[in-house]
Amino acid sequence: MNRDIACIGAGYIGGPTMAVIAQKNPDRKVMVVDINQARIDAWNSDNLPIYEPGLDEVVKSCRGKNLFFSTDIAGAIKACDIIFVGVNTPTKTFGEGAGYASDLQYWEAAARTISQEANGDKIVVEKSTLPVRTADSMAAVLHTHPEHTFTVLSNPEFLAEGSAIRDLLDPDRVLIGGPQDRRGKAAIKALVDVYAAWVPRRRILTTNVWSSEMSKLAANAMLAQRISSVNAFSALCEATGADIQEVAGVLGMDKRIGPKFLQAGPGFGGSCFKKDVLNLVYLCRTYGLDDCADYWESVISMNEAQQKRIVARTVKALFNTLAGKRIALFGFAFKANTGDTRETPSLTVANLLAEEHAQIVVTDPKALPNAERDLAHLQNITLEPDPYRAAEGADAILLMTEWDCYRTLDWARVYAAMRKPALIFDTRNILDLPALRALGFNTLAVGRA
Ligand code: UDX
C-alpha cells in the first residue's frame, strides 16, 4: 500500500481537512477531487470557495507541492491507497424517511466509483456524517469488486465552521472506527499514522465502526440539546424577568455543566445539528424506540419555536403589524466567521417576516452570495453589503449573527438613519443595551427584559 491520500468531495469538510493533513504530512501526496469543475477551479485560485480563518495560509503553504485539487476522480482513486469520502449527506426530501433520514445517493455514487476505478486494495474513510450502520451497506457496494478488498473506516469530523483550522490543528480528539479483524486493525493503524503526524497519540481514539458513527450523532445531538435547553430557559426568563445571560453564567460555573454552548440565541443552524438530530430520531423510530425519538425530536421543535418567538416579539413591539415596514436583518450566516447559510435561523426569520408582508433588507459581511440564492423565492428582499445603508429608513434591526463588525458599529449613525421609533432586537446578546437605549433605541434581546 502507498501512503498517498485522496479525498472525494471538495467541500467544507474535505477542503480544510485535506489542507491540514497535507501540511502536516509533507511526504504524502494529497489529492482532493470533486465533480464540480467551478469548485475545483476556485480551490486552485486566490479566491477559495469557502471562507475559513487561516485556511488561505494553509492551502498556500502546500498547494502544488503535495496538495492538489482536480476533477480527475478516477486518477486520484488509482493513485492513492487511502481514500476519504467527504460528499454531502443532506436530509432526504423524498421517499422513505423524508425529512429525517440522510440522503446517501452521493455517498453510494462515490462508493461505486471507488469500486469501479480501484486498481488495488484500498482503505475507504467515511468523513461525511452517516447514520449508524451504513458503513455496512457501503462495504456491500465496495465488495462487489471481484479482486480487490476495501476496508471501510469511520473518521467523523468534529470541526466547527469558523474555527475549522484551529479545530483541525488542535483537536480535542480524533476518532477512528474500523472493523476489529486483522485487516481492519491494520487499516486503523494506517489512518492513525496520518493524524499522529501532529495530534498527540492519546487524543486519537480507536473504536468499532458503529461506536464511531454513533458518537458523531450523539456529540452533535448533545450540543444541540444544550442550545435548545438554554433557549427554553430564555423564553422563561423573558416571561419572568430573569436574565438568561446571568442564568447561563451561573450554570457555566458548575464544573459538571461547563461554560460552553450555553449562549441563548436565535437557535442553532449549520449543516450538522438539525440533520444529525433528525437522523437520530429516524434511527430511534426504526428500532421502535418512540419515546427516545420524541425526546430528540423536541430538541428540533424547541429550536423552531425560538425563531417563531423572535418574529412574534418583533410584531408585538412594532404595534402588531409589520406590513410594509422595513426590517433589516444584520447577519445571514448561521454563525459568525463563516459565509455558510445552511439551516440558518435568519432564513426562517426572513420567511416569517415575509409572511407578515414586511420589506426585508439583509446585510452580512460574508454570506450575501448564499443569501441571494436562499432568498430567491421571496419578493420584497434587498441585499445590502453596507450595514449603515441597510439601516436607512428601517423600523427595526434584528441582529441575527454575532459578527464582530456589528459590536463595533457606530450605533448613533445607525440610529440616525432609521425611521423612528427605532427598534433593535439583539438575538445574540452581544450589544450594550443600556447604551443603545441612551441613544434612543427601543431594545429587545433574547432571554432578557
Ligand atoms: C457543529 C459541531 O460543533 C461540529 O463538531 C460538527 O462536526 C458540525 O456541527 P458547526 O455547525 O460548524 O459545528 O457550528 P457550531 O459552532 O457547533 O454551532 C452550531 C450552531 O449552534 C450555530 O448556529 C451557533 O450559532 C449555535 N450556538 C452555538 C448557539 O446558539 N449557542 C451556543 O452556545 C453555541
Residues whose N, C-alpha, C, O or C-beta is under 5 A from the ligand:
A	BS01	UDX	E157 F158 L159 A160 E161 I227 F261 L262 Q263 G265 G267 F268 G269 G270 S271 C272 F273 F334 K335
